[in-house]
Amino acid sequence: MSARQPVRVAKGTLLYHFHDKNQLLEALMPGYIAHLQARLDAGTERVRAKGYGNLTRERETIAGFIEWYRDLRRQALSYTSFGVSILSARAKSEPG
């Protein structure tokens, strides 16, 4: 089974392992952040491979982000929607 295949999980099973939605989001967040960082790193590597010359670190990161965004647009929308859902739900639960 690949990581992208949907798995059916009963609500009771989730509630057995996670007290509430916030605990579940907290458990999902590190993996999604690691995914985003890996994609940004890959975008930055593509920028370096294109040989744009002596970019400052900041400009290289911005160019890497642009490459990351291009890659994101090519991915399955369900995965990007998943990430947006996690991040927006987390933002709603933060005080402030």
PERAWO-V363856 format. One record per residue. N is the residue number from 0. OMEGA is omega in whole degrees, -180 to 180 (* if undefined). D_LAST is the distance of its C-alpha to the last C-alpha in Angstrom with 1 decimal. Layout:
N:OMEGA:D_LAST, N:OMEGA:D_LAST
//
This chain:
0:179:40.7, 1:-179:38.4, 2:-177:34.7, 3:179:34.3, 4:179:36.3, 5:179:34.5, 6:178:34.9, 7:180:34.9, 8:179:33.1, 9:179:33.2, 10:179:30.0, 11:178:31.6, 12:177:32.0, 13:-179:28.3, 14:176:27.4, 15:-176:30.0, 16:-177:28.3, 17:-177:24.6, 18:-179:23.2, 19:-177:20.7, 20:-180:19.2, 21:176:16.4, 22:178:19.3, 23:178:21.2, 24:178:18.4, 25:179:18.1, 26:-179:21.9, 27:-172:22.1, 28:-178:19.6, 29:179:21.8, 30:180:24.8, 31:177:23.1, 32:177:21.7, 33:177:25.3, 34:-180:26.7, 35:180:24.7, 36:179:25.8, 37:179:29.3, 38:177:29.5, 39:178:28.2, 40:179:30.8, 41:177:33.4, 42:179:32.6, 43:177:32.9, 44:177:36.2, 45:178:37.5, 46:179:36.8, 47:-178:38.8, 48:179:41.5, 49:175:42.0, 50:179:42.8, 51:179:41.0, 52:-175:42.2, 53:176:40.4, 54:172:36.8, 55:180:34.3, 56:-180:31.8, 57:-180:29.1, 58:177:31.4, 59:178:32.5, 60:178:28.9, 61:178:28.4, 62:176:31.7, 63:177:30.9, 64:178:27.7, 65:176:29.9, 66:178:32.3, 67:-179:29.6, 68:177:28.5, 69:178:32.2, 70:180:32.5, 71:-179:29.4, 72:179:31.0, 73:-178:34.2, 74:176:32.6, 75:-178:32.6, 76:-179:30.0, 77:-179:29.3, 78:178:28.0, 79:176:25.8, 80:177:24.5, 81:-180:23.8, 82:179:21.7, 83:179:19.7, 84:-180:19.2, 85:-176:18.1, 86:-179:15.6, 87:178:14.1, 88:179:14.1, 89:-180:12.3, 90:179:9.5, 91:-175:9.3, 92:179:9.2, 93:178:6.4, 94:173:3.7, 95:*:0.0
//
